[in-house]
Amino acid sequence: MAVTSFKQQLWENAIIESYKGISVAEIITKKPTRVDGSKAIFNTASLTNGLQDYTGKVNWEQVNTTPIELNFDQSKYFAFYVDDVDAVQLAGDVMLPMVNEQTAYIKDTIDSAVFVEAVKGAKASNVIGSVATKKPVTTSEDAYNYIVDLGTQLDNNKAPYMGRFVIARPEFVNLLAKDKRVVDNTIILPTGVVQGMEVNGMQVIKTMNCPANQVIALHTSAVGYGKQIDKMKAVDLQDAFGEGIKGLVQYGVKTLQGEGIAVLNYSL
């Protein structure tokens, strides 16, 4: 079957939808206002004076908008071949596993990049412990209390209450789950969100992609992230009996508000 039968939109949509279903980055970051080529644009809006005293006269202020550009400076590709592109497209039991496998790789890569950027961009005074001097966590109560402390750091920086998350590795979350203040019988969603587990108003997310020995608490406005799947196509292979499918994933991550991130360095 000729590669001209390749349905680019079908594959791209399948990958995007599968990715959205498992991505942590899609949940915990600020979405760009728009994507322009290989960069994302974020707009921040503010007023010079804000709320003013009323003395009988209204002073109109113009909204200050500041665009922040984020280049998609990181790229990953995938490439594999099949015997017959058209047959794969028609067989959901073949196409879906292939799509899910590629999106799992994309998720792990991008989630890891977002977490690393969050740790790097956190306001210095919001960091508890250090890489060299980690805080010991030996009980479920320790785990719970440190998450409360991370939330306090966000409180002190006036981060909005809605849209807060705390991200940690399974070893930490599993220890936390033993605390009597945590709800029993939680459900872990494909994204790693532990449904029903909130501490100090922050939704808990369990993921192996979180940096080792670190817990991240953040508000969704703190980190900006954008991506695009580009150049997805099918090609005739000269050195194999099959047809190749390849795609390029471009993305970028940037700290927008470091005061909206708090980090715990711990040891178990």
Residue pairs with C-beta under 8 A, 6 or more apart in sequence:
1 84
1 85
1 86
1 87
1 243
3 85
3 233
3 234
3 235
3 236
3 243
5 85
5 86
5 89
6 85
6 89
6 233
6 234
6 243
6 245
7 89
8 232
8 233
10 89
11 89
11 99
11 232
11 245
11 247
12 229
12 232
12 247
14 95
14 96
14 99
15 99
15 102
15 103
15 106
15 229
15 232
15 247
16 229
18 96
18 99
18 100
18 103
19 26
19 103
19 106
19 107
20 26
21 190
21 191
22 103
22 104
22 107
22 190
22 191
23 107
23 110
23 111
23 191
24 107
24 111
24 114
24 167
24 191
24 192
24 205
24 207
24 209
25 107
25 110
25 111
25 113
25 114
25 225
25 253
27 165
27 191
27 193
27 205
27 220
28 114
28 165
28 167
28 205
28 218
28 220
28 223
29 114
29 220
29 223
29 224
29 225
29 253
30 42
30 220
30 221
30 222
30 223
30 224
30 225
30 256
31 226
32 40
32 41
32 42
32 70
32 224
32 226
33 41
33 42
33 43
33 67
34 40
34 41
35 41
35 226
35 228
38 71
38 72
38 228
38 250
39 69
39 70
39 71
39 72
39 226
39 252
40 69
40 70
40 72
40 224
40 225
40 226
40 252
41 67
41 68
41 69
41 70
42 67
42 68
42 69
42 70
42 224
42 256
43 65
43 66
43 67
43 68
44 65
44 66
44 68
44 256
45 63
45 64
45 65
45 66
46 63
46 64
46 66
47 61
47 63
47 64
48 61
48 64
49 59
49 61
52 59
68 224
68 254
68 256
70 224
70 225
70 226
70 252
70 253
70 254
71 252
72 226
72 227
72 228
72 250
72 251
72 252
73 252
74 113
74 250
74 251
74 252
74 253
75 248
75 249
75 250
75 251
76 105
76 106
76 109
76 248
76 249
77 246
77 247
77 248
77 249
78 102
78 105
78 246
78 247
78 249
79 244
79 245
79 246
79 247
80 98
80 244
80 245
80 246
81 237
81 240
81 242
81 243
81 244
81 245
82 88
82 98
82 242
82 243
82 245
83 241
83 242
83 243
84 242
84 243
85 234
85 243
85 245
87 94
88 94
88 95
88 98
89 95
102 247
106 249
108 209
110 225
110 227
110 249
110 251
110 253
111 207
111 209
112 209
113 251
113 253
114 223
114 225
114 253
115 167
115 209
115 210
115 211
115 216
116 211
117 223
117 253
117 254
117 255
118 216
118 218
118 222
118 223
118 255
118 261
118 263
119 211
119 214
119 216
119 261
119 263
120 255
121 222
121 223
121 254
121 255
121 258
121 261
122 216
122 255
122 258
122 261
122 262
122 263
123 157
123 258
123 259
123 261
123 262
125 153
126 153
126 154
126 157
126 258
126 259
126 261
126 262
126 263
127 262
127 263
127 264
127 265
128 135
128 146
128 149
128 150
128 153
128 262
128 263
128 264
128 265
129 135
129 264
129 265
129 266
130 265
131 265
133 265
134 213
134 265
134 266
134 267
135 146
135 264
135 265
135 266
135 267
136 142
136 266
136 267
137 143
137 146
137 172
137 175
137 266
137 267
137 268
138 268
139 175
140 175
140 176
140 177
140 178
140 179
140 182
141 179
143 172
143 175
143 176
143 179
144 176
144 179
144 181
144 182
144 199
146 215
146 264
146 266
147 166
147 176
147 199
147 200
147 202
147 204
147 215
147 217
147 264
148 199
148 200
149 264
150 166
150 200
150 202
150 215
150 217
150 262
150 263
150 264
151 164
151 166
151 199
151 200
151 201
151 202
151 217
151 262
152 200
153 217
153 262
154 164
154 217
154 218
154 219
154 260
154 262
157 259
157 260
158 259
159 219
159 221
159 222
159 259
159 260
160 219
160 221
161 201
163 219
163 220
163 221
164 201
164 202
164 203
164 217
164 218
164 219
164 220
165 202
165 203
165 204
165 205
165 217
165 218
165 219
165 220
166 199
166 202
166 203
166 204
166 205
166 215
166 216
166 217
167 205
167 207
167 210
167 215
167 216
167 217
167 218
168 176
168 204
168 205
168 206
168 207
168 210
168 215
168 216
169 206
169 207
169 208
169 210
169 212
170 206
170 207
170 208
171 268
172 215
172 266
172 268
173 194
173 197
173 204
173 206
174 206
175 268
176 182
176 197
176 199
176 204
177 186
177 197
181 199
182 197
182 199
183 196
183 197
185 196
186 194
186 195
186 196
186 197
187 194
187 195
187 196
188 194
188 195
188 206
189 195
191 205
192 205
192 206
192 207
193 203
193 204
193 205
194 203
194 204
194 205
194 206
197 203
197 204
198 204
202 217
210 216
213 265
213 266
213 267
213 268
214 263
214 264
214 265
214 266
215 263
215 264
215 266
216 261
216 262
216 263
217 261
217 262
217 263
217 264
218 260
218 261
218 262
219 257
219 260
219 261
221 256
221 257
221 260
222 255
222 256
222 257
222 258
222 259
222 260
222 261
223 253
223 254
223 255
223 256
223 261
224 253
224 254
224 255
224 256
225 251
225 252
225 253
225 254
226 251
226 252
227 249
227 250
227 251
227 252
228 249
228 250
228 251
229 247
229 248
229 249
230 247
230 248
230 249
230 250
231 246
231 247
231 248
232 245
232 246
232 247
232 248
233 245
233 246
233 247
234 243
234 244
234 245
235 243
235 244
235 246
236 243
236 244
237 243
237 244
255 261
